[in-house]
Amino acid sequence: MSRMSNLLHSIRRSLSLRLSLGIFAFVVAIFMVTIGFLFYRSRQSVLQGTVSVTTQMLTNMSLQLNGIMDEVEMAVNNTEWQVMQHLTPDSLFALSRHILEVNPNLNGCSISFEPYYFPEWGKYFSAYSMNTDGHIETEQEGNEGYNYFEMSWYAEPKKQGKACWVDPFKDYNPSGIYDRDMIASYCRPLITAEGKLIGIISADLSQRRLSQLLSQDMSYPNSYYMLLGKHGKIIAAGSNEARLSDLDSSDNLVLRQQVGNSGWTVAIICDKSDFFKSYNQLLYLVLSIILFGLLLMFAFCYYLVRKTIAPVSLLARQARDVTEMNFEHKIATSPRIDEVGQLQNSFASMQQSIGSYVAHLEDVKNQAEQRKEELLAAKNMAVASDRRKKAFIRDMFHQIRTPLNIISGFAQVLRDAYGMIDEEEKNTITREMLQNSQTITNMMDNWMRTLALEDIQLLERKDAVFCSYICLQAAQEVTLKAPDKVKLEVVADIPDNLVMMTDKECLLKVLTELLFNANKFTSEGTITLRCEQTDRRTVRFIVKDTGPGIPEADRERIFTQFTKLNDFNEGLGMGLSLCQRLATLLGGSLMLDKEYRDGACFILELPIP
């Protein structure tokens, strides 16, 4: 709506455009009425011719369908009297097979009888033969799994008491030994001279054959035949994409005819775009020519009108730019000395003065906005820094206070009830006190090391360290919080004399911190520190546990400083970031093994100079 309003507003403001559009609208109205009437009459003629051709095509198809159905009806009618003359099972099997041998276009033949008509065969007896690609098979059809008395091909002619066609159905195929197609059947009651119904004789016509007949080439590429049953369902069609909705679509021409006495209807569906294709091509060509001519006429008319009132339009546009504070396009001075030239020169001088003043105001405004943004950014950084500082101090004091409270509580227990506590409980208390004091020491050490390493780019690797010995030393630094449930293992898949040049204190810190983390999160199972040599220049230290592991969503941020996956866990969130920093300063790397699923596994790789 806004675009349309803007367009109408522009037209109202342009005198040359209004005059041109008025002339153009009058000419277009005359052309549209004349051309529209001619094309309407020609479209009606095309449609009448197409209906005539399509009706003849539909009549021919109806005659072909009648011929096929008459063949089926004749085969059944000619066999009925033989059945009534030879009512023995062997004869019936032979007749069922004979009707297919004589009529190879039939898909199957069934001669079925009322319950217990032949007592020696039980309740069901149906002599059924089927033609599969020229191979005829005959069998007794009917059992408790296939109650043919309830099938439409038996029940419908029995109910009507006369011969009739039955809409296609999926035939019985319990063993899946052959591919049964949908079939339509012509069924005729077997009635004795006394007027008693004794059974039904039926011949089957495959839906596939009907579809093949309906798929013959059409005069129009997007047209096809459709055969509808008694209840309006599709029996067969000449297109795999046939839909009942096509019968009611306004885009299609649909004609129908009844097929004999079957109650079926054959329809032809023609896409109107097919037979209007040439018509539409001509229409588009003529319309394109007319449109091109009208556009040329409009352009020429607009050129003449605009040239006539060009001076007035120029002054109006220049005045509008000035009132809208648009100084990007400078108003040119005019060599004319009349009133219009004087007015244009005055506007040019005014535009220059106002433009300089507006530019000065814009500079002042931009400087003020920049100062404001800088002050706001500084304020936000100060607030964020203060918030992080308070959160860190609060967390630090909480993490220190908790183990201190535990140590203080156990110290009071030892002081007040030392003689009443057995040795095992004393060992437990001592271990808890030692573990919590180790926690405090580790947090303080991590904090101090982090501060000390901020400006260091590389550590001096001057210490000769035995790889297997440094692993044992790191394991001795850890006090298991659950020694009865957790086992600490040190595995050295390296020679005992393997020596590496590194910073011993920093390497011991990394291994101890990784073991400390594993001990903190492992309540049962095994903590393993493994040392192995990947090649001549690299040694690998692996620390893995059987704890809860690290969720996939958190694996990318565990090495970020002050990051804790759970705010209730002990620690300041500095251990892993410190370890990774130390590993980098030692010329190596620390990574998480994402393939390990039984807990957490960290891999420290360091060079052997």
Beta strands, then each sheet from edge to edge (+ up, - down):
strand 1: 108-113
strand 2: 126-132
strand 3: 135-140
strand 4: 164-170
strand 5: 182-191
strand 6: 197-206
strand 7: 224-228
strand 8: 234-237
strand 9: 252-259
strand 10: 264-271
strand 11: 463-466
strand 12: 486-493
strand 13: 499-502
strand 14: 525-535
strand 15: 538-544
strand 16: 589-592
strand 17: 601-607
sheet 1: 3+ 2- 1+ 6- 5+ 4-
sheet 2: 8+ 7- 10+ 9-
sheet 3: 11+ 13-
sheet 4: 12+ 14+ 15- 17+ 16-
end
